[in-house]
């Protein structure tokens, strides 16, 4: 194997490891937003697949249970959080992005976390 191929492989692996680390940080931030009352507080209205630790934190009875979100497109999740009224004019969920409650980067983190839900 020539030197160029070796360097290319090393660079690719390094990039993947760095990206995975950033992704994990984004997911952790999103989970914090999901659970924290002063931030997103999603847990107040949503339950995730009946997870025990999540279920103990809030009633999760107003909004729909969050299942199979890993199959949703990122943009659809982002748009739903940013302004749910565009697809559902009678939604009970606040427009977290449009109202300025959450920044776009916070919504990106929340989406990263929600995409881990199978």
Secondary structure, DSSP 8 states (H G I E B T S, - for coil): --HHHHHHHHHHHHHHHHHHHHHHHHHHHHHHHHH-TTTT-GGGT--BTT-HHHHTT----SS--B-SGGGS-HHHHHHHHH-GGGT-TT--S--TTTTTSS-HHHHHHHHHHHTT--
